[in-house]
Amino acid sequence: MKITVLGSGTSSGIPVIGCTCDICGSTDPKDKRLRSSVFIDLGISHDASIRYILIDVGPDFREQALRYKLPRIDAVLFTHAHADHIFGLDDIRIFNFKQKAPIPIYADRRTGEALYRIFGYCFFKDPKYEGGGVPSLILNNITPGKSFKLGEFSIIPFQIFHGNTPILAYKIGGFAYLTDCSKIPDESFEHLQNLELLIVSGLRHREHPTHFTISNAINFIESVGPKKAYLTHIAHEVSHETTNNSVLKETSGRVELAYDGLEYLVG
């Protein structure tokens, strides 16, 4: 299984519009961060219909798909319905055209209702509409703690908190992805044991009401002990080179900052 980080940035993306800070003006490509998303290649299996999974589809999705030459999308998993995680959904339609089939998407009840409300035209066809094509999607409602199958893989959605809002994280084999996280309920820790790779949000050094700080994230990572961990959903206050060197030293190389285009093989 190969994990590709399509975007490692916070909701505004980096550089931030109109910002003249050192990070937004940096020439280091690892300081350029599109909105957070990951792409998963499950590898070749007996079920050839399910191989490529996308987690979240933010407003930078078109650029990400072009930059990383995404071959197809067999399923989309949603963590929650904030704009930086769903507003690229319309661009999924190109994959419908290529694949000549609807694409299944997976979300909890709250997120599914938001998708119906915001992208109603994707789910409720207007026979009088004469414009261009629209996405063809099949919404599957999922429940935290209840696994479901994609191909030969068991997907476990589990609950975390983004401030006071419950959202989803996902475990697939030895990989877990937790973005926009500020608190993890006790019952979710069972899904975070014996991980080969953990990607979790670490927004910045200063406190934030709805996100782990970098220190919060490192403390959490140390408590569950994955083989390797990366921080994502990173703000423009954070220099990749400076902060990554500090984090590597603090964690003896176990934790690093993610960056756009990062690839990691699991299993």
JOCORFEN-V335418 format. One record per residue. N is the residue number from 1. PHI is phi in whole degrees, -180 to 180 (NA if undefined). PSI is psi in whole degrees, -180 to 180 (999 if undefined). Layout:
n->N phi->PHI psi->PSI
n->N phi->PHI psi->PSI
This chain:
n->1 phi->NA psi->128
n->2 phi->-113 psi->130
n->3 phi->-104 psi->129
n->4 phi->-118 psi->125
n->5 phi->-82 psi->109
n->6 phi->-77 psi->-32
n->7 phi->-154 psi->141
n->8 phi->-124 psi->13
n->9 phi->-98 psi->169
n->10 phi->-81 psi->-172
n->11 phi->-64 psi->-26
n->12 phi->-87 psi->-13
n->13 phi->72 psi->162
n->14 phi->-129 psi->125
n->15 phi->-72 psi->152
n->16 phi->-80 psi->139
n->17 phi->-54 psi->127
n->18 phi->77 psi->0
n->19 phi->-87 psi->139
n->20 phi->-115 psi->19
n->21 phi->-69 psi->167
n->22 phi->-62 psi->-37
n->23 phi->-72 psi->-44
n->24 phi->-65 psi->-26
n->25 phi->-96 psi->5
n->26 phi->-65 psi->147
n->27 phi->-95 psi->-3
n->28 phi->-72 psi->119
n->29 phi->-60 psi->-23
n->30 phi->-78 psi->-8
n->31 phi->-91 psi->-1
n->32 phi->-96 psi->115
n->33 phi->-128 psi->117
n->34 phi->-80 psi->169
n->35 phi->-64 psi->149
n->36 phi->-67 psi->131
n->37 phi->-168 psi->153
n->38 phi->-132 psi->153
n->39 phi->-121 psi->131
n->40 phi->-120 psi->124
n->41 phi->-102 psi->107
n->42 phi->-71 psi->-16
n->43 phi->90 psi->172
n->44 phi->-74 psi->131
n->45 phi->-141 psi->-177
n->46 phi->-68 psi->-29
n->47 phi->-96 psi->91
n->48 phi->-72 psi->-10
n->49 phi->-79 psi->-17
n->50 phi->-127 psi->108
n->51 phi->-136 psi->-40
n->52 phi->-112 psi->121
n->53 phi->-121 psi->137
n->54 phi->-111 psi->132
n->55 phi->-107 psi->113
n->56 phi->70 psi->148
n->57 phi->-139 psi->85
n->58 phi->-83 psi->-176
n->59 phi->-67 psi->-13
n->60 phi->-95 psi->10
n->61 phi->-59 psi->-42
n->62 phi->-58 psi->-48
n->63 phi->-63 psi->-40
n->64 phi->-64 psi->-43
n->65 phi->-62 psi->-40
n->66 phi->-72 psi->-45
n->67 phi->-62 psi->-42
n->68 phi->-104 psi->10
n->69 phi->51 psi->55
n->70 phi->-64 psi->125
n->71 phi->-78 psi->-35
n->72 phi->-170 psi->171
n->73 phi->-134 psi->121
n->74 phi->-99 psi->-17
n->75 phi->-166 psi->151
n->76 phi->-125 psi->129
n->77 phi->-108 psi->135
n->78 phi->-110 psi->137
n->79 phi->-87 psi->-41
n->80 phi->-170 psi->178
n->81 phi->-105 psi->22
n->82 phi->-69 psi->152
n->83 phi->-55 psi->-39
n->84 phi->-73 psi->-1
n->85 phi->-118 psi->-8
n->86 phi->-132 psi->-13
n->87 phi->-79 psi->8
n->88 phi->-102 psi->10
n->89 phi->-59 psi->-35
n->90 phi->-60 psi->-31
n->91 phi->-72 psi->-8
n->92 phi->-62 psi->-25
n->93 phi->-59 psi->-29
n->94 phi->-61 psi->-36
n->95 phi->-73 psi->-32
n->96 phi->-59 psi->-45
n->97 phi->-62 psi->-44
n->98 phi->-68 psi->-42
n->99 phi->-89 psi->-14
n->100 phi->55 psi->45
n->101 phi->-162 psi->153
n->102 phi->-65 psi->158
n->103 phi->-114 psi->126
n->104 phi->-75 psi->138
n->105 phi->-124 psi->153
n->106 phi->-130 psi->129
n->107 phi->-157 psi->156
n->108 phi->-75 psi->175
n->109 phi->-59 psi->-47
n->110 phi->-60 psi->-47
n->111 phi->-70 psi->-40
n->112 phi->-60 psi->-41
n->113 phi->-64 psi->-39
n->114 phi->-66 psi->-40
n->115 phi->-64 psi->-41
n->116 phi->-60 psi->-41
n->117 phi->-71 psi->-45
n->118 phi->-81 psi->-38
n->119 phi->-117 psi->41
n->120 phi->-54 psi->-35
n->121 phi->-64 psi->-19
n->122 phi->-79 psi->-22
n->123 phi->-112 psi->-28
n->124 phi->-120 psi->96
n->125 phi->-71 psi->135
n->126 phi->-97 psi->112
n->127 phi->-64 psi->-17
n->128 phi->-89 psi->-7
n->129 phi->-70 psi->130
n->130 phi->-120 psi->11
n->131 phi->-81 psi->-162
n->132 phi->-69 psi->178
n->133 phi->-65 psi->156
n->134 phi->-123 psi->158
n->135 phi->-59 psi->146
n->136 phi->-111 psi->108
n->137 phi->-128 psi->148
n->138 phi->-119 psi->111
n->139 phi->-83 psi->127
n->140 phi->-114 psi->121
n->141 phi->-82 psi->131
n->142 phi->-123 psi->162
n->143 phi->-125 psi->134
n->144 phi->-54 psi->133
n->145 phi->89 psi->-10
n->146 phi->-108 psi->115
n->147 phi->-75 psi->159
n->148 phi->-143 psi->164
n->149 phi->-105 psi->138
n->150 phi->-126 psi->110
n->151 phi->61 psi->-129
n->152 phi->-95 psi->4
n->153 phi->-103 psi->140
n->154 phi->-92 psi->126
n->155 phi->-104 psi->128
n->156 phi->-114 psi->109
n->157 phi->-84 psi->138
n->158 phi->-142 psi->159
n->159 phi->-87 psi->136
n->160 phi->-132 psi->177
n->161 phi->-121 psi->137
n->162 phi->-112 psi->90
n->163 phi->68 psi->-126
n->164 phi->-93 psi->1
n->165 phi->-94 psi->123
n->166 phi->-74 psi->130
n->167 phi->-132 psi->179
n->168 phi->-106 psi->143
n->169 phi->-115 psi->168
n->170 phi->-135 psi->143
n->171 phi->-120 psi->129
n->172 phi->-132 psi->109
n->173 phi->59 psi->-128
n->174 phi->-91 psi->17
n->175 phi->-119 psi->137
n->176 phi->-133 psi->143
n->177 phi->-127 psi->119
n->178 phi->-130 psi->104
n->179 phi->-109 psi->159
n->180 phi->55 psi->42
n->181 phi->-102 psi->135
n->182 phi->-128 psi->-15
n->183 phi->-159 psi->146
n->184 phi->-125 psi->120
n->185 phi->-68 psi->154
n->186 phi->-55 psi->-39
n->187 phi->-69 psi->-15
n->188 phi->-86 psi->-14
n->189 phi->-66 psi->-23
n->190 phi->-64 psi->-23
n->191 phi->-89 psi->3
n->192 phi->-117 psi->19
n->193 phi->-96 psi->148
n->194 phi->57 psi->40
n->195 phi->-84 psi->141
n->196 phi->-84 psi->-37
n->197 phi->-140 psi->131
n->198 phi->-126 psi->128
n->199 phi->-116 psi->124
n->200 phi->-141 psi->149
n->201 phi->-71 psi->142
n->202 phi->-146 psi->90
n->203 phi->-64 psi->-51
n->204 phi->-170 psi->-176
n->205 phi->-83 psi->-37
n->206 phi->-72 psi->153
n->207 phi->-63 psi->151
n->208 phi->-143 psi->142
n->209 phi->-71 psi->-19
n->210 phi->-128 psi->10
n->211 phi->-140 psi->147
n->212 phi->-59 psi->139
n->213 phi->-77 psi->174
n->214 phi->-62 psi->-43
n->215 phi->-64 psi->-43
n->216 phi->-56 psi->-46
n->217 phi->-64 psi->-43
n->218 phi->-64 psi->-43
n->219 phi->-61 psi->-42
n->220 phi->-64 psi->-46
n->221 phi->-58 psi->-45
n->222 phi->-63 psi->-30
n->223 phi->-73 psi->-25
n->224 phi->-108 psi->-16
n->225 phi->64 psi->49
n->226 phi->-69 psi->160
n->227 phi->-61 psi->-42
n->228 phi->-145 psi->146
n->229 phi->-142 psi->148
n->230 phi->-130 psi->146
n->231 phi->-96 psi->140
n->232 phi->-134 psi->-175
n->233 phi->54 psi->55
n->234 phi->-99 psi->136
n->235 phi->-83 psi->171
n->236 phi->-78 psi->-1
n->237 phi->-79 psi->-9
n->238 phi->-109 psi->118
n->239 phi->-79 psi->126
n->240 phi->-59 psi->-54
n->241 phi->-62 psi->-51
n->242 phi->-65 psi->-49
n->243 phi->-71 psi->-38
n->244 phi->-63 psi->-42
n->245 phi->-61 psi->-41
n->246 phi->-66 psi->-44
n->247 phi->-66 psi->-43
n->248 phi->-58 psi->-45
n->249 phi->-65 psi->-44
n->250 phi->-63 psi->-34
n->251 phi->-107 psi->12
n->252 phi->55 psi->38
n->253 phi->85 psi->1
n->254 phi->-79 psi->-24
n->255 phi->-126 psi->140
n->256 phi->-139 psi->169
n->257 phi->-84 psi->134
n->258 phi->-73 psi->165
n->259 phi->-149 psi->157
n->260 phi->-62 psi->128
n->261 phi->96 psi->-5
n->262 phi->-58 psi->134
n->263 phi->-121 psi->142
n->264 phi->-145 psi->131
n->265 phi->-94 psi->128
n->266 phi->-112 psi->127
n->267 phi->83 psi->999
